[in-house]
Amino acid sequence: MRKIFWCLLLWPCVLWADEAASPFAKLQWSGWVSKAWMQTDPEPLRLPQQEDDGWEAALRLDWVMQPWLAFRALYAYQPYLNDGPDSEFEFLLLDANTYLGESIVGTRFGRLQLPYGFYNMQRLNPADRLGIHHAQPMQIYWGQIAAIFDRGDGWMTYFYTPRSSSFQAQFELGRIVRHDPEPQEDYLTTLTELDMRLDRQENQFASVELELWEMLRIRKDHHEPTHFIQIPYSYYEKLAEQQIGLFTWSMLDATQQKVLIEKLTCGPPPTGEFTRPYVIDYDGLELWLEGWQLTLEQSRLYYKTEGTQQDYYSFMQCVTKAAESGLRKRLDTNRSAVLALHMEQLTTHVGYGDWSVEENNEQRFGGTHRFGGFKYKPHYDWTLKYEFHDKTGHFGLRYSQNKKTSESSEWRKEMGENWQAQAISVTYEF
């Protein structure tokens, strides 16, 4: 796939030399630079944008080489989104389409930004984003682990009906692969310290959106990702070492260590590549009328109980205590719902807010979230924002930056389950 990326990246340079011979070639650059300031109460709660100073920037290229063929790329610096690379291509693709009657059918190939929900694409641009803090309020879009879910290398086919005053429809489906997805630590938590590794993710997806009477939108997204996880034998060695202590472990010979590992698990420990398949479903309804916009969204993530190779859940039942091993019965692991209100009475002044609820089976990261904000555009290039957040629970806080919060009930009690945040941001678009 790396060779394909270089071809996609260099292809416009080849066409540039022949631009005079192609009257349809149009090259457009755009982008943004943004800075956010955030304050939380209580401290030492740290939101990702506080840790990374709130800077972000992006550069986008759109080249319509023919009416039916375009090259599009977006390279973004958003260090607070994940524990992976600070910057990378959000998308880098060729987009080819044609008319089917009055409808449009096309395909995109390369690094893709996945379709999911009403605002997944817009949230990349801080001027269009509903909230300043990326992981709030739209946890429904998996905020801080965006590098795993939001993009990948593959293909997408789409179909758009002609727009009319009463009906508009679009349909998308495709398949992507994400090699060595980040963030490893956020997703696998402390297991990375034991040599467990997320090797790749494969995702098949479909999306349908309907617009009715220019005032109602209905959307449904269905994703079926599968994570391929590498579990080496050293995982069990480090697990046993942690349980009995380094000194005791070092006193055992290889045979004794092997016997102990089998006692701690459930026989010879399985190793190699395991699959962790699951499903992400999204339902959205949006209504707008005379400058008011109401959005209701729901997202469900649940794990499937069967794998195509070794089953990750059989492994988990093997290495966890009997009282904690009922993982196959825990299919619904996370559910999010968001009710958002967006008011735009003037083109330069916008008010917005939302109320959201998250829950999972362990009830550690669930909670409610309310926030309100105000956006002002003194000039079409500049956007100023202010917002206030009121939150219960710690869902949406990056694991690697809030490890104590995630692991210790005493620490959560000391910090308090309720917290607030204020944020302001300045964005310049070009």
N, C-alpha and C positions, 0 to 999 in steps of 0.2 A: 504494500500500500504506500510505502514511502516513495517509491519511484513514481507512482501515479501522482502523488502530491507535487513532486518536482515538475512533472509535466504540466499539471494544472497551473502551477505558479509561473512557469516560464512561457507558457503558450501565448499570453497576451503580449509579451515582449517580441515574439516572432511576428505577431500580427501588426504590431506597432510599426515595424519597418515597412509594411505594405498598407499603411493607413490611408494614404492618398488614393490607392486603388480601390478602397472600400468606402463608398460614400455613406454606408450605414453605420460605420464604426463610431461610437460615441463613448468617450471616457469621462467618468465623473468621480471625483474624490469628495469624501465627506468624513466627518468624525466629530469627536468631542473630547473635552478635558473637564474634569469635575473634581471638586474638593468638598468633603463633608466633615463637619465637626459634631461629635456626639458626647453627651454627658449622661451617665447612668446613676441611679440611686437605688440601692446602696452600692458603695464600692466594697470590695474590689471586683465587682462584676465587670467583665470586659467583653464588649461586643467586637466582632471581627473588624469593623471599620475603625474602631479606636486603636486596635492593635497595629493596623497597617496604615494609620494616618489619614485614611479616607480618600486617598488619591485614586483616580482611575482615568483612563484615556483609551481611545480607540481610533483606528483609521480604517475607512471603508472604501472599497473600489467597486464600482459598477460599470461594466463595459458591455454595451449592447452592440455586438459585432454584426449581427443580422437581426431583422425583426423577429426571427424565431430562435436566435441563439444569443446567450449572454454569459459573461464570466463575472462572478461576484465573489468578493472576499471581505472578511472583517477580521482584523487583528486587534485584540483588546488586551489592555493591561488592567486587570482587576484582581489585585493580590489578596483581597479579603474574602473572595468567594470560596476558596478551598485551600487545602494544604498541599496542593500540587503546584504546577508551574504558575508563576505570577502572571505570565502572559502567554497567549497562544492564539491560533486561528479558531475563532468561534465558528466560522464557516469559510470554505474555500471550494467553490463548486462551479460546474458548468450547468446551465439551465437551458434546456431545449424544449420548445413547445410548438404546437400547431393547432389549427382550428378544426373542430369536429362539428360541422354545421355552424351554429353560432356559439358553441361551447369551446373551451380551451382544454386540451389535454397535453401534458408535458412530463418531463422527468428531470431530476436533479441528480448529479453524481459527484462524489468527492467527500469533503468534510461537511457534514450537515448539522444544522441546528434542528433538533427534533420538535415536531408539532406537539404541543401539550397545553391546553387551556387557552383562555382568551389573551393573556398578557405575557406568555412565555417569551416571545420574540421582542416585544416592546420593552421588557424589563431590562434588557441590555443597556439601553440608553437611559441614563439617569434623569434626563429631562422628561421622558415619558413614563418612567417607572412610578408605580402607585405610591411606594414608600421610599424614603431615603435609605434606611437600613435594609439591605438586600434580603436578609433572612426574615425580615418582618415587613408587612404582616403576612406575606404570601408564602408561608411554610408549605402551602399546597404545591408549590413548585420546587420543593426540596432544596431551597436556598443554598446552604453552605456546602452541599455535596454536589454542586452543579456539574463538576467535571466528570462525574460518573454517568449522570443521566441525560444531560442536556445536549450532548454532541457526540458524533461518532463518524466513522468512515463507511460509506456504503452508497445506497441509492434510495430514491423516493420518487414515486409516481403520483401525479396530482391531476384533478379534474375540476374545472370551474364552469358552472352554468352562466349564461349571460345575465347581467344584473337588470332587474326590472323594478318597478315601484312596489311590487307585491312579493317577490320571491328571488332569493339568491342562494346557491348551494355550492359547497366545495367538499371534495373528498380527497384524502391523502393516505397512502400506505407505503411501506418500505421496510428496509432491513439495514441495520448498521452494526459495526463491530468496533469496540473500543479496546485497544490493546494497552496493557499496563495502566488501567484507569486510576486516577487519583480522586480523592485523597485516600490512601491506604489506611491511615490511622483513624480517620473519622469513621470509615465504614467497618473496619474489622476491629476497632478499638484496641484493647491491649493484646489481642492475638498476634499482631505484627511483631510484638516483642518476643514471641515464641516461634518466629520464622514462618508463620502462616502468611500466604501471599495471594492477593487477588490478581489472577493472571490476565483475564480479559472479560469483557461483557459482550454478549450478543443480544440484540434487541429487535424484535419484530413489532410493528406498530401500525395502527389504522386510526384515522381521525375523520369525523364528519361534522360539518357546521352548516346550519341553516339560518338564513335571515329572512324574516317575514315582515312585510308592510313597513320596512325601513324604521322599525322601532323595537323589534324583538329578535334576539339571537339565541339559538339553541346549539349546544356543542357537546359532543361525546368523543372521548379519546380512550383508546385501549392499547396498552403496551404489555408485551410479554418478554421481559428481559430474563436472561440466564447468566448468572455469574459463575465463572470457572475459577475455583479456588485451589491453590496448590498447598497440600499439607505434607511436609516431609517428616521423616522419622525423628529428626531433631526436635520437632514440636513436642513429641511425647517425652523425650529426654529432658527438655527444659521444664515441661509440666511436672514431671516426677521430681526433678531437682528442686523446684519451688515448694512442693508439698512436703518433702522430707528434710530439706535443708541441704545446702551445698556441701558441708563437711561430711554428712552421712552418705550422700550420694557418691562423693569421691572415694569413699572407703570400699565401695562395692566393685566387684569385677564385672566384666561385660555380661556374663551369664546371669549374675544376680540382678543386674540392672534390667535385663530383658524380662526376667520373671516378675520383678516389681512393676514394670510398666504394664504387663498383661494383667496384673492384679488391679492396678489402678483404673484400667479401662475395662473392656469386656472381651478378653482374649487377645489374639494377635492384632495389634493396632493397624487399621487400614491407612494407607498412604497414597500419595499421587494426586491426581486431579479429581476434584469433586464438583458436582454441579449444584447450584442453588437457584432453581427456577421460581419465579413469582409473577404476579400480575399487578399492574397499576391501572386503575380505572378512574376516569374523570367525567363528571357531569357538570355542565354549566348552563345557566340561564341569565340572560341580560335584557333589561328593558330600559329604554331611554325615551324621554319626552320633554321637550321645551327646556333643554339645558340641564335636565336631571338624568342621571344614569344610575340604575340599581343593578347590582351583580350578585348572584347567588351561585356559589361553587362548592362542589364536594369532591374529595379525592380519597380513594381507598387503596391501600397497598396490602396485599395478602400473599402469603407464600404457598406455593404448590407443594404437595407432599411426595411427588415422585420426581426422580432425576433420570436423565438419559444415560448417565454413567453411574459412578458411585454417588450415593445419596448423601447429601450434606446433613440431613436430619437424622439419618441412622448414625452418622458419625457423632453428632451432638448428643444423641441419646447414649452413646457409648461412653463419652468422656465426661458427662455431667452426672451429678448425683441422681439417684432414683427419684427423689422428690421433685427434681427439676427437669425430668426427662420427657414430660408430656408435650413435647414440641409439636408433634403431629396434630394435636388437637387445637393448637394455637394458630389458626389460619388467618384470622384478622389481627394484624399486628399494629396497624396504624390507620387512623381515619382523621381527615381534616375537613372542616367546613368554614367557609368565609362568606360573610354578608357585607358587601361594600357599597357605599354611597358616594357618588361623584357628582359634583355640582359645578357647572360652568355657565355662568350668566354673562360673563364678559370674556373676550378673547385673551385678555391679559391677566385675569384673576380667576383662579380655580380653587375651589374648596373640595376636600375629599376626606374620607374616613372609612373605617371598617370595624367589624366585630367578628372575631374568628375563634374557633374551638378546635383543639387537637386532643386526641387520646390514643393510647396504645395499651397493649395488654398489661405491661408492667406498671403503667401509670407513673412512670418516673419523669417523663418528658412532656406529659400532657399539660393542658392548661387552657386559659382563655387569654385573648388579646384584644384590646381596644385601642384605637388610635385615631387621631384627627390631624389634618395637615392643611396647609395653605400654599399655593403655588402662584408666583407672580412673574410675569415676563415683561421687564422694562423695555426689552428690545427683542426682535425675533431671534437673535443669536444667543441671548442670555436668559437663564432661568434661575430664579431664587426660590428656595423652599424652606418651610419651617414645619415641624410636626412634633407631637407629643404622644408617647406610648405608655400604656398602663398594662402590665403583664402579670399573670400568675403562672408559676411553673417555669421551667428552663428549656423548653423545646425551642429549637432554633439557635441555640448557642453552640458554637463550634466545639466539638468534643475535645480536640487537642488543646484548646485554650481554656477549657472549663472542666478539666479532668476531675478535680476535687468535687465540683458540683455534681458531676455525673455519678461518682462512685460513693460519696459519703453523705449519708443522711444527716450526720452531725453538721457537716459543712453547709448543707442546704438550710438547716435550721438556723445556723449562725447568720447566714446571709439573709434569710427570709425568703419565703416562697413568692412574695409579691415584690415587683420592682418596676421602676419607671425609667423612662429615657426621654431626653429631648435632643433634637437634631436640627441642624441647618445645613444647607448645601448651596453651592454655586456651580452652575454648569454653563460652559461656553461651547456652542456648536458651530462648526464651520463646514 
